[in-house]
């Protein structure tokens, strides 16, 4: 099972894909009546939506980070944490710069 491995690279991969799944979850939860293309266009225009979506999507990483920390898989947790910080910084840049 994936929770039994303790590997930094695995943490990076898990940390990259979990928020993407969270973003799709946010889309299906709040905007499933709209086409995905319209959602992306609205996301570019509505800066306040970025914060809500990033918060929702990074919760996936927070849950996985907690699972790996609690199972003492610290290398994997470090990879997840690093990617979480990169996502958060990118979201702040998108919100305030663009």
DOFIBA-891106 format. One record per atom (N, C-alpha, C): x, y, z; atom name; residue number from 1. Coordinates in nm, 4 decimals. Layout:
<sites>
SITE       px       py       pz atom   n
SITE        X        Y        Z   CA NUM
...
</sites>
This chain:
<sites>
SITE       px       py       pz atom   n
SITE   0.0839  -0.1186   0.0000    N   1
SITE   0.0000   0.0000   0.0000   CA   1
SITE   0.0875   0.1237   0.0000    C   1
SITE   0.0367   0.2321  -0.0529    N   2
SITE   0.1153   0.3543  -0.0678   CA   2
SITE   0.1509   0.4164   0.0676    C   2
SITE   0.0708   0.3916   0.1712    N   3
SITE   0.1001   0.4488   0.3023   CA   3
SITE   0.2156   0.3801   0.3732    C   3
SITE   0.2644   0.2688   0.3215    N   4
SITE   0.3733   0.1986   0.3881   CA   4
SITE   0.5097   0.2460   0.3418    C   4
SITE   0.5167   0.3239   0.2347    N   5
SITE   0.6453   0.3696   0.1816   CA   5
SITE   0.6838   0.5021   0.2439    C   5
SITE   0.8134   0.5191   0.2664    N   6
SITE   0.8668   0.6442   0.3200   CA   6
SITE   0.9731   0.6935   0.2235    C   6
SITE   0.9324   0.7801   0.1318    N   7
SITE   1.0196   0.8240   0.0249   CA   7
SITE   0.9862   0.9688  -0.0091    C   7
SITE   1.0877   1.0539  -0.0148    N   8
SITE   1.0682   1.1959  -0.0433   CA   8
SITE   1.0058   1.2169  -0.1811    C   8
SITE   1.0538   1.1428  -0.2816    N   9
SITE   0.9991   1.1570  -0.4172   CA   9
SITE   0.8520   1.1178  -0.4224    C   9
SITE   0.8150   1.0147  -0.3478    N  10
SITE   0.6744   0.9760  -0.3400   CA  10
SITE   0.5921   1.0905  -0.2804    C  10
SITE   0.6453   1.1555  -0.1799    N  11
SITE   0.5777   1.2701  -0.1194   CA  11
SITE   0.5574   1.3834  -0.2192    C  11
SITE   0.6582   1.4066  -0.3038    N  12
SITE   0.6440   1.5100  -0.4064   CA  12
SITE   0.5322   1.4752  -0.5044    C  12
SITE   0.5284   1.3504  -0.5481    N  13
SITE   0.4263   1.3078  -0.6441   CA  13
SITE   0.2871   1.3147  -0.5807    C  13
SITE   0.2745   1.2626  -0.4601    N  14
SITE   0.1462   1.2663  -0.3899   CA  14
SITE   0.1042   1.4112  -0.3658    C  14
SITE   0.1996   1.4939  -0.3279    N  15
SITE   0.1714   1.6349  -0.3016   CA  15
SITE   0.1300   1.7124  -0.4247    C  15
SITE   0.1744   1.6704  -0.5412    N  16
SITE   0.1361   1.7379  -0.6655   CA  16
SITE  -0.0050   1.6964  -0.7077    C  16
SITE  -0.0348   1.5680  -0.6995    N  17
SITE  -0.1615   1.5192  -0.7536   CA  17
SITE  -0.2803   1.5325  -0.6584    C  17
SITE  -0.2586   1.5294  -0.5295    N  18
SITE  -0.3714   1.5405  -0.4354   CA  18
SITE  -0.4445   1.6741  -0.4484    C  18
SITE  -0.3751   1.7878  -0.4574    N  19
SITE  -0.4479   1.9138  -0.4757   CA  19
SITE  -0.5223   1.9211  -0.6087    C  19
SITE  -0.4685   1.8571  -0.7113    N  20
SITE  -0.5397   1.8553  -0.8394   CA  20
SITE  -0.6732   1.7833  -0.8241    C  20
SITE  -0.6721   1.6738  -0.7502    N  21
SITE  -0.7975   1.6039  -0.7216   CA  21
SITE  -0.8902   1.6914  -0.6367    C  21
SITE  -0.8302   1.7663  -0.5435    N  22
SITE  -0.9085   1.8596  -0.4626   CA  22
SITE  -0.9707   1.9704  -0.5463    C  22
SITE  -0.8969   2.0182  -0.6475    N  23
SITE  -0.9513   2.1214  -0.7360   CA  23
SITE  -1.0698   2.0684  -0.8156    C  23
SITE  -1.0578   1.9454  -0.8648    N  24
SITE  -1.1696   1.8858  -0.9353   CA  24
SITE  -1.2873   1.8629  -0.8406    C  24
SITE  -1.2577   1.8254  -0.7173    N  25
SITE  -1.3638   1.8107  -0.6185   CA  25
SITE  -1.4358   1.9420  -0.5936    C  25
SITE  -1.3593   2.0509  -0.5849    N  26
SITE  -1.4184   2.1827  -0.5670   CA  26
SITE  -1.5055   2.2181  -0.6872    C  26
SITE  -1.4573   2.1906  -0.8056    N  27
SITE  -1.5343   2.2177  -0.9276   CA  27
SITE  -1.6664   2.1410  -0.9261    C  27
SITE  -1.6611   2.0125  -0.8957    N  28
SITE  -1.7831   1.9324  -0.8960   CA  28
SITE  -1.8777   1.9704  -0.7825    C  28
SITE  -1.8223   2.0178  -0.6720    N  29
SITE  -1.9040   2.0564  -0.5580   CA  29
SITE  -1.9769   2.1881  -0.5834    C  29
SITE  -1.9053   2.2880  -0.6361    N  30
SITE  -1.9625   2.4217  -0.6496   CA  30
SITE  -2.0066   2.4590  -0.7914    C  30
SITE  -1.9418   2.4045  -0.8930    N  31
SITE  -1.9633   2.4518  -1.0295   CA  31
SITE  -1.9947   2.3401  -1.1285    C  31
SITE  -2.0494   2.2322  -1.0841    N  32
SITE  -2.0709   2.1185  -1.1734   CA  32
SITE  -2.1726   2.1483  -1.2835    C  32
SITE  -2.2546   2.2506  -1.2659    N  33
SITE  -2.3527   2.2845  -1.3698   CA  33
SITE  -2.2900   2.3605  -1.4856    C  33
SITE  -2.1678   2.4098  -1.4660    N  34
SITE  -2.0976   2.4843  -1.5708   CA  34
SITE  -1.9935   2.3957  -1.6380    C  34
SITE  -1.9661   2.4201  -1.7656    N  35
SITE  -1.8567   2.3465  -1.8307   CA  35
SITE  -1.7228   2.3816  -1.7654    C  35
SITE  -1.6298   2.2889  -1.7690    N  36
SITE  -1.4989   2.3101  -1.7069   CA  36
SITE  -1.4290   2.4325  -1.7653    C  36
SITE  -1.4444   2.4547  -1.8937    N  37
SITE  -1.3826   2.5706  -1.9591   CA  37
SITE  -1.4347   2.7017  -1.8990    C  37
SITE  -1.5653   2.7109  -1.8762    N  38
SITE  -1.6233   2.8309  -1.8166   CA  38
SITE  -1.5743   2.8501  -1.6732    C  38
SITE  -1.5603   2.7409  -1.6020    N  39
SITE  -1.5089   2.7485  -1.4652   CA  39
SITE  -1.3677   2.8055  -1.4638    C  39
SITE  -1.2823   2.7586  -1.5535    N  40
SITE  -1.1438   2.8076  -1.5595   CA  40
SITE  -1.1419   2.9554  -1.5956    C  40
SITE  -1.2240   2.9972  -1.6907    N  41
SITE  -1.2305   3.1385  -1.7283   CA  41
SITE  -1.2798   3.2242  -1.6117    C  41
SITE  -1.3787   3.1750  -1.5398    N  42
SITE  -1.4291   3.2471  -1.4237   CA  42
SITE  -1.3232   3.2532  -1.3134    C  42
SITE  -1.2480   3.1479  -1.2992    N  43
SITE  -1.1419   3.1429  -1.1992   CA  43
SITE  -1.0359   3.2495  -1.2268    C  43
SITE  -1.0048   3.2709  -1.3536    N  44
SITE  -0.9060   3.3727  -1.3907   CA  44
SITE  -0.9584   3.5123  -1.3575    C  44
SITE  -1.0876   3.5349  -1.3755    N  45
SITE  -1.1466   3.6662  -1.3516   CA  45
SITE  -1.1750   3.6937  -1.2041    C  45
SITE  -1.2186   3.5952  -1.1315    N  46
SITE  -1.2602   3.6133  -0.9918   CA  46
SITE  -1.1467   3.5727  -0.8982    C  46
SITE  -1.0722   3.6710  -0.8534    N  47
SITE  -0.9574   3.6431  -0.7662   CA  47
SITE  -0.9999   3.5828  -0.6326    C  47
SITE  -1.1162   3.6190  -0.5838    N  48
SITE  -1.1610   3.5655  -0.4550   CA  48
SITE  -1.1879   3.4156  -0.4627    C  48
SITE  -1.2200   3.3676  -0.5792    N  49
SITE  -1.2453   3.2243  -0.5964   CA  49
SITE  -1.1169   3.1432  -0.5838    C  49
SITE  -1.0036   3.2037  -0.6180    N  50
SITE  -0.8755   3.1340  -0.6075   CA  50
SITE  -0.8508   3.0917  -0.4634    C  50
SITE  -0.8769   3.1816  -0.3700    N  51
SITE  -0.8547   3.1507  -0.2291   CA  51
SITE  -0.9407   3.0330  -0.1840    C  51
SITE  -1.0663   3.0341  -0.2209    N  52
SITE  -1.1560   2.9258  -0.1809   CA  52
SITE  -1.1123   2.7936  -0.2425    C  52
SITE  -1.0766   2.7966  -0.3698    N  53
SITE  -1.0387   2.6727  -0.4370   CA  53
SITE  -0.9068   2.6176  -0.3827    C  53
SITE  -0.8101   2.7052  -0.3601    N  54
SITE  -0.6810   2.6598  -0.3082   CA  54
SITE  -0.6971   2.6045  -0.1671    C  54
SITE  -0.7774   2.6693  -0.0871    N  55
SITE  -0.8022   2.6185   0.0480   CA  55
SITE  -0.8615   2.4785   0.0427    C  55
SITE  -0.9597   2.4603  -0.0424    N  56
SITE  -1.0247   2.3294  -0.0567   CA  56
SITE  -0.9264   2.2251  -0.1096    C  56
SITE  -0.8486   2.2632  -0.2102    N  57
SITE  -0.7596   2.1656  -0.2724   CA  57
SITE  -0.6413   2.1303  -0.1827    C  57
SITE  -0.5909   2.2267  -0.1074    N  58
SITE  -0.4777   2.1956  -0.0197   CA  58
SITE  -0.5197   2.1191   0.1054    C  58
SITE  -0.6497   2.1129   0.1308    N  59
SITE  -0.6964   2.0273   0.2396   CA  59
SITE  -0.6635   1.8816   0.2099    C  59
SITE  -0.6632   1.8450   0.0829    N  60
SITE  -0.6253   1.7082   0.0458   CA  60
SITE  -0.4818   1.6806   0.0898    C  60
SITE  -0.3932   1.7781   0.0671    N  61
SITE  -0.2544   1.7612   0.1109   CA  61
SITE  -0.2439   1.7595   0.2633    C  61
SITE  -0.3220   1.8418   0.3296    N  62
SITE  -0.3174   1.8451   0.4761   CA  62
SITE  -0.3590   1.7105   0.5348    C  62
SITE  -0.4605   1.6505   0.4759    N  63
SITE  -0.5059   1.5189   0.5237   CA  63
SITE  -0.3976   1.4140   0.5012    C  63
SITE  -0.3403   1.4127   0.3802    N  64
SITE  -0.2346   1.3147   0.3511   CA  64
SITE  -0.1100   1.3401   0.4361    C  64
SITE  -0.0739   1.4666   0.4548    N  65
SITE   0.0405   1.5011   0.5389   CA  65
SITE   0.0198   1.4465   0.6807    C  65
SITE  -0.0995   1.4666   0.7337    N  66
SITE  -0.1302   1.4169   0.8680   CA  66
SITE  -0.1224   1.2649   0.8747    C  66
SITE  -0.1745   1.1973   0.7729    N  67
SITE  -0.1667   1.0510   0.7707   CA  67
SITE  -0.0225   1.0019   0.7708    C  67
SITE   0.0606   1.0644   0.6880    N  68
SITE   0.2000   1.0213   0.6813   CA  68
SITE   0.2773   1.0565   0.8084    C  68
SITE   0.2497   1.1696   0.8691    N  69
SITE   0.3153   1.2045   0.9953   CA  69
SITE   0.2747   1.1059   1.1047    C  69
SITE   0.1456   1.0749   1.1107    N  70
SITE   0.0971   0.9839   1.2153   CA  70
SITE   0.1477   0.8415   1.1979    C  70
SITE   0.1842   0.8035   1.0750    N  71
SITE   0.2414   0.6703   1.0528   CA  71
SITE   0.3945   0.6742   1.0506    C  71
SITE   0.4520   0.7878   1.0902    N  72
SITE   0.5968   0.8069   1.1023   CA  72
SITE   0.6697   0.7897   0.9685    C  72
SITE   0.6068   0.8316   0.8627    N  73
SITE   0.6687   0.8322   0.7293   CA  73
SITE   0.7112   0.9761   0.7007    C  73
SITE   0.8166   1.0187   0.7690    N  74
SITE   0.8558   1.1596   0.7688   CA  74
SITE   0.9116   1.2075   0.6349    C  74
SITE   0.9809   1.1222   0.5621    N  75
SITE   1.0353   1.1645   0.4325   CA  75
SITE   0.9225   1.1954   0.3341    C  75
SITE   0.8243   1.1102   0.3304    N  76
SITE   0.7097   1.1330   0.2417   CA  76
SITE   0.6340   1.2576   0.2854    C  76
SITE   0.6166   1.2747   0.4146    N  77
SITE   0.5473   1.3928   0.4664   CA  77
SITE   0.6227   1.5206   0.4298    C  77
SITE   0.7554   1.5175   0.4319    N  78
SITE   0.8344   1.6349   0.3932   CA  78
SITE   0.8109   1.6710   0.2472    C  78
SITE   0.8012   1.5715   0.1612    N  79
SITE   0.7732   1.5967   0.0196   CA  79
SITE   0.6363   1.6596   0.0006    C  79
SITE   0.5377   1.6081   0.0713    N  80
SITE   0.4024   1.6640   0.0634   CA  80
SITE   0.4025   1.8075   0.1142    C  80
SITE   0.4714   1.8323   0.2233    N  81
SITE   0.4765   1.9669   0.2806   CA  81
SITE   0.5433   2.0651   0.1846    C  81
SITE   0.6519   2.0239   0.1215    N  82
SITE   0.7216   2.1118   0.0277   CA  82
SITE   0.6304   2.1522  -0.0874    C  82
SITE   0.5622   2.0563  -0.1456    N  83
SITE   0.4725   2.0865  -0.2576   CA  83
SITE   0.3559   2.1736  -0.2099    C  83
SITE   0.3077   2.1501  -0.0898    N  84
SITE   0.1994   2.2322  -0.0351   CA  84
SITE   0.2428   2.3778  -0.0256    C  84
SITE   0.3642   2.4015   0.0185    N  85
SITE   0.4145   2.5385   0.0280   CA  85
SITE   0.4284   2.6019  -0.1105    C  85
SITE   0.4731   2.5257  -0.2081    N  86
SITE   0.4859   2.5779  -0.3449   CA  86
SITE   0.3486   2.6151  -0.4000    C  86
SITE   0.2499   2.5282  -0.3805    N  87
SITE   0.1129   2.5583  -0.4240   CA  87
SITE   0.0602   2.6842  -0.3555    C  87
SITE   0.0824   2.6960  -0.2254    N  88
SITE   0.0310   2.8108  -0.1510   CA  88
SITE   0.0963   2.9406  -0.1982    C  88
SITE   0.2268   2.9384  -0.2197    N  89
SITE   0.2959   3.0581  -0.2682   CA  89
SITE   0.2489   3.0935  -0.4082    C  89
SITE   0.2318   2.9942  -0.4940    N  90
SITE   0.1814   3.0190  -0.6295   CA  90
SITE   0.0411   3.0796  -0.6249    C  90
SITE  -0.0420   3.0323  -0.5352    N  91
SITE  -0.1779   3.0863  -0.5232   CA  91
SITE  -0.1744   3.2314  -0.4773    C  91
SITE  -0.0866   3.2627  -0.3837    N  92
SITE  -0.0746   3.4018  -0.3384   CA  92
SITE  -0.0262   3.4922  -0.4506    C  92
SITE   0.0689   3.4440  -0.5274    N  93
SITE   0.1186   3.5226  -0.6404   CA  93
SITE   0.0065   3.5448  -0.7419    C  93
SITE  -0.0680   3.4399  -0.7731    N  94
SITE  -0.1792   3.4529  -0.8682   CA  94
SITE  -0.2832   3.5512  -0.8177    C  94
SITE  -0.3079   3.5495  -0.6881    N  95
SITE  -0.4120   3.6347  -0.6315   CA  95
SITE  -0.3713   3.7812  -0.6297    C  95
SITE  -0.2466   3.8097  -0.5955    N  96
SITE  -0.2070   3.9482  -0.5744   CA  96
SITE  -0.1307   4.0116  -0.6889    C  96
SITE  -0.0692   3.9334  -0.7747    N  97
SITE   0.0116   3.9891  -0.8831   CA  97
SITE  -0.0652   3.9961  -1.0128    C  97
SITE  -0.1348   3.8897  -1.0463    N  98
SITE  -0.2021   3.8863  -1.1774   CA  98
SITE  -0.3392   3.9428  -1.1710    C  98
</sites>
